[in-house]
Amino acid sequence: MPKDPTNHKGGQRNLHIKVKTAKGRKASSTRWLQRQLNDPYVQRAHQEGFRSRAAYKIEEIDDKYKLITPTSTIIDLGAAPGGWLQIAKKRAPKGTIIGLDLLEIEPIDGVTTLQCDFTSDEGYAMLKDAIGDKKADLVISDMAPSSCGHAATDHLRIMAMCEMAFDFAKETLKPGGHFVAKVLQGGAEAQLLGQMKQQFSTVKHMKPHSSRKESSETYVVAMSLK
Ligand SMILES: C[S@@+](CC[C@H](N)C(=O)[O-])C[C@H]1O[C@@H](n2cnc3c(N)ncnc32)[C@H](O)[C@@H]1O
């Protein structure tokens, strides 16, 4: 039996679906559709009721580093459509979970969601307001600015976002808390990485199996805020 490439424990693999070109549809859209339909993580997310294939990325990161406990307070930055929030809620059923995004997030039972721009003063204030006096156990950020197509500019923009999320994590986390953020291949920039290593006991990079090989994204996992 062919192995299921998403669970590494064996199982049936689905058949390859070929998408025909259609009048009015761009070749790039046909390629995207074909990739989506044949992506085993998209299929698995659909079957298991997750809103995005991204859910498996935080699941893999947490399986490896054990960041979430049943009572964790978790802040998810760039949370739409909500796959990471679903995993957070599943693994921290008695915890407090807050997710924020520029886009609207369909409600999830027991999860607070905010629609705002994390980089704006208003968005930041809304988030701080929702957290109140609480301190977080875990700040996770899958935020990515929309690509402008110029690799160097995209890199600067995603790193600026990671730096803002890091600043937020430093002031929001409890001592011993953890921070996970999307960065680009090559990892966090040396200077930012140096700052993280000063603030956290352990800093690792991880590219989950569920992150597409052709994507330059990877994740920085900073554990145990000093
Ligand atoms: C890859 S998606 C997140 C997927 C999510 N982790 C999940 O599991 O469903 C990245 C998200 O970052 C959000 N984003 C980008 N810039 C943002 C900003 N300035 N403030 C809030 N969210 C932002 C985008 O709207 C997008 O929904």
The ligand as a Gaussian input file, in Angstrom:
#p B3LYP/6-31G(d) Opt

LIG

0 1
 C       -0.502000      32.114000       5.971000
 S       -1.852000      33.015000       6.515000
 C       -2.158000      32.357000       8.109000
 C       -2.773000      30.994000       8.121000
 C       -3.179000      30.555000       9.524000
 N       -2.010000      30.304000      10.348000
 C       -4.040000      29.337000       9.538000
 O       -3.647000      28.342000      10.129000
 O       -5.126000      29.360000       8.970000
 C       -1.151000      34.584000       6.877000
 C       -2.139000      35.587000       7.397000
 O       -1.430000      36.758000       7.842000
 C       -2.347000      37.822000       7.737000
 N       -1.672000      39.117000       7.852000
 C       -0.749000      39.653000       7.017000
 N       -0.415000      40.877000       7.431000
 C       -1.109000      41.126000       8.572000
 C       -1.200000      42.235000       9.462000
 N       -0.490000      43.336000       9.251000
 N       -2.031000      42.155000      10.519000
 C       -2.786000      41.038000      10.721000
 N       -2.741000      39.950000       9.908000
 C       -1.924000      39.995000       8.846000
 C       -2.976000      37.594000       6.368000
 O       -4.206000      38.275000       6.252000
 C       -3.123000      36.073000       6.348000
 O       -4.434000      35.683000       6.700000

